[in-house]
C-alpha cells in the first residue's frame, strides 16, 4: 500500500479497499439471506435470539460512535504533519480503521440473521451499510478532513501528480 507514486494511484487504492469491504459485507448478507431462505442451517437458539439482538444493537452503536471518536482524534494528530506522502498514508490507515469498525457489527448481524432468521438483524446490516455509504472516501473529504493548504489541494486535483517524498 505504501508504493503509490501518484495522486491517482492513491485514490484508486483507497477506493479499492473501501469497495472491497463494502462488497464483502454485501456478499455475506446475500449468503445469509440464501442460507436462511433455503433453511440450510437449522439451529434451535430461539432462547438466545433476544440476547443476540441486544448484543448486536449495542455492538453497532458502540462501533459507529467509537469509529467517529477514533477518526476525529486521529485527524487532530494528522493535521500537524507537513509531509504529504506520510499524511496520505496515515489518513488512508485511519479510514481503513473507520470502515472496519463499522463493518464488524454488520458482519455479526448478518451471521445473527443466518442463525436466527430475525429480520431485525437485516436492519442492523442495512444501517451499517448506510453509514459506510456516508463515509465513502473522496478528494473533497480528504481536503476537508486534513485542512490542506492551497498548494496541496492543487496537487490533489491532478491525478498524474507525483506525491512528494
N, C-alpha and C positions, 0 to 999 in steps of 0.2 A: 504494500500500500504506500510505502514511502518513496516509491520510484516514479511518482508522477513528475513530469517535467513542465507541462503546460497547464494553463488555467482550464482549458477544455478537458484535458485528461483528469484533472482534479474533480471537476463537476461530474464527469461521466462515471468515475469510480464511486463517488459518493452516491449518485443516483442508483447505480447498480446494487450497492449494499442496501439501500433503502428498499428498492423494489424486491430484492431477494427476501428480506424479512417480511415484507408485506405479502408476497406471493406464498411464502411458506405458511403463513397464518391462514390464508385463503384456502390453500390446498388441504391443510389439516381440517379446516371447517367442512370442506366438501367431503372428505373422507369420513368425518364424524357423522355427517348427515346420512351418507350412504350406509354406513355401518348400522346406524340406528334405524333407518328405513327398512333395510333388509333383515333386521333383527339378527345380525351376525354375532353379537355379544349379548348373552343373557345372564345378567347378574341380578341377584336379589339384594340390592343395597338400598331399598326404599327407606329404611330406618336411618340411613346416613344422608339421604338426599337433602334435607333441610340444613343440616350442619355444613355440608359441602357448598351449598348455595351461599350461606353466610360467609364462609371462608373465601369463596370466590369473589364476592362483593367487596369484602374488606381488602383482599389482596389487590383487586382492581383499583379501588380508591387510593390505597396507600401507594401503589406503584405510580399512578398518574401524578399524584401530588408530589411524591418523592422525586420523580423524574424532573418535575419543574424546579424543585428546590436545588437539586444537584446541578441541573443545567444552568440556572441563574448564578449559582455560586461559581461554577466553572467559567462562565462568561466573565465574571468580575476578574478572575485570575488571568484570563487570556488577554483582556484589553490592555494589560501593561506591557505586552510584547510588541516589539517593532519589527522583528524578523518575520516576514510574510510567510515563508515556507513552513516554519515551525508553527506559526499561528494557524495556518490552514490545516496542518496535520492534527494539531491538538483539537481544533474545532470539529473536525470530522470524527475524532475519537469521542468527543463529548456527545456528538449527535448519535453515534452508534450506541452509546450507553443509554441515551434517552429512548431511542427506538426499542432497544432490548427490554428496558424496564416496562414499557407499555405492552410489548408483545408477550411477555411472560404470563401475566394473568389471563390473557386471551387464549394462550395455549392451554392453560389449566382449565379454563372454562370450556374449551372445545372438547377436551378429554372428559370433563364432567358431563357434558351433553351426551357424549358417546356412551357413557356408562349408565346414565340415569334417564336420558330421554326428556329431561325437563327443558322446555323452551326458554326458560329464564337464562340458561347458560348461553343460548344463541344471542340473547340481548346483550349479555356481557361481552361476547366476542364482537358484536357489531359496534358496541360503544368503544371498544379498543380500536377497532378499525377506523372509526370516525376520528378518534384522537390522532391515530397515525396519519390519517389523511390531512389533518390540520397542521401537522408538524413536518410536512414534506420539505426536503431541503431545496433551497433556491438561492440564486445570486442575491436577490433583494433581501432575504432573511439574513444571509451571511453579512452583508454590508450593514444592515440594521443592528444585528446582534453584536458585531465586533466594533461598531462605530469607526469604520475605516476612514482614513483621510482621502482627499480627492485623488491623489496620485494612485493609491491602492485601488480605489473604486474604478478608475480609468483602466487599470491593468486587468481587473476582473471582467471588464466588458469586451476584452479581446481574447477569444478562445485560443489563439495561437501564441499568446504571450508566454514567454518562459518565466517560470516562477523563480525569482532571485534567491540565491542561497543565503 
